[in-house]
């Protein structure tokens, strides 16, 4: 992990959403340097399911060696009626806060503004299922572009985003029990933020991925950030393609070249007959299930203990299942012999791609190609098992 250097001692940080999760982790990292931290959040009273309030966070910051000033943000109920409006308020609220703080930032010995927002990626799949959320995040990214140029030479403005899923209370609510094993701790973003905030103000206008930055800083052991070292990690939103950091710095925004080429090819060539994958025949889904049935073992059943039901669309659509709980296990067409623990909906093509290693389940899930209901921890077990099936398909 990145060691503290004392470079933030005596500095004052204003951090929004710092009562828990990533915001609190960044605040605690700064506090260990002796920084003063103004924490803004709307959780003043204990939540029935989410741990932490602005006051418990302030106590932790004080205990870490910093000075904390809690600032409760009251959000009126009517401001949350329309989701898209709320997201827009968050975007412009961030700009307003930054400009309000500008006179004080200019007096700082090393002024920085840091947004937690992703590199711009206009791949439509990131708009398809959560358009308002995407607008809010990209709005913050566009503010980084504008403010970095507007405040150049005066204040550094950058964006930070995680390469993998980060374990927070929100992730527990979205992913369910067991999802934390495929996440990293908030510490990785706290270390990356610390690294950015201690750089000179000439370091500005960057869209930074936490792991990439820390590697450049000499960090080699990333297992220290993992909740369960050695487990596969869920990639975070908006990072479906390698980030072209040179393109970002040169102002070449939009969809990646790979995505543009893919769209060009798909638009200029008629769809041909489906190509066989591996041993799959004219009915690839049925053949895939036949291979899965043949690969069943008591070890798979013993270590998995789950039943998966697939609702497929397109060719060979319908209900299919994999039973890795009952007796020696089974797989095939129709409903499973016992109630399923996990329900997955996807196209037949994506199912075959997933089981032949051409589509990562976590990426398919994050991009909306697969919809999952039920026990998320078991769904993650299936991904690990797929790596063993791939060699046989």
C-alpha positions, 0 to 999 in steps of 0.5 A: 500500500502507498505510505503516508508522507506528511505532504497533506499535513495542515491542508484542508480537504472538503470531501462530499459523501464522506460518512462511509465508503470511498469518501470516508476512506479518502478522508481517513488517508488524509487524516493520517497525514495530519490534514483538516477534513470538512466532511459533507454528507446527508446521513446524520441519523443511523440508517437501518441497514447502512453503517455509519453517519457523518458524526461517526466518520468525524470521530474516526478522522479525529482518531486517525490524527486529523481534524474533522468538521462535519457538515450535514447536507439536508436534501428535501424529499421533493428534490428526489422525485425524478431520478434524472433531475436528481442526477443532474443536480449532483452534476451541477452541484459539484461544479457549484461547490468547486467554484464556491471553493475556488477563492480559497483553493487559489490561496492553497499551496497546492490546490486540487479538485478531484472528481470520482468519475470515469473516462468518457466512453460513448459505447451505447451499452453504458447508456442502455440500462442506466441512462440517468446514472451514466449521464450523472457520471459523465456529467462530472467527467465533462466538468473535469474537462471544462474546469481543468482548462478554465483553472489551468495554472491555478488549480489542478482538476482530475478524475479518478475511477476504479478498475475493479468493483469496490466493496461498499454498502451499495455493492452489498445491496446490488450484488448480494451475499458473497459479492465482496469476495470479488471486490477490492477495499476502498483503500485502493482509491484512498491511496490513488487519491492521496497520490493525486492530491500530493502531485503539483498543480501542473498535474491536471486534466487527467482521467486516472484509473486507480490500479494504473496510477499505483503501478506507476508509483511502484506498487506491486502487491495488489492482493493487499487491496483485495477482500479475498486475495486470489479471487477473480475481480469484477470489472467496474462500470465504463471500462469495457475497453482499454483506456487510451490515456494518450487520446484523453490527453490529446482531446480525442474523446468518444468511443474507442477505435476498437468499438468504432471498427466493430460498429463499422463492420457490423453495419457494412456486412450482412449477418452470415450463418452462425459459425461453429464454436469448438465442438458445437454443431448446428444446435450450439446450445444443446451441444453445450449442455451435452458437454456440460452434462458429460463434464459433471462430477461429484467434485463440482456438485460438492463445491458448488451446491447450486442450481442454475436456471437459464431463460434463453432468447433467440435460436434454441430459446426456452428454459434450460438448467444446470443442477449442481446440487442434486445427486451427481448433478445434471443439465439440460432442457426444461426446468431443473428437478429442484427449485433454482438458486440462480436465474439468468436471462440472456440470448442463446448466442451470449450463452454459447459465448459465455461457456466457450470463454468468448464472453466474461460473465462479469462483463456481460452482467455489468453491460446488461447482456445477462440479467441475474436474480437470486443468489449472487454468490452462487452466480460468481461460483459459476464463473469460476467453474466456467474456466474449467468447462472452457477447455472441453467446449 
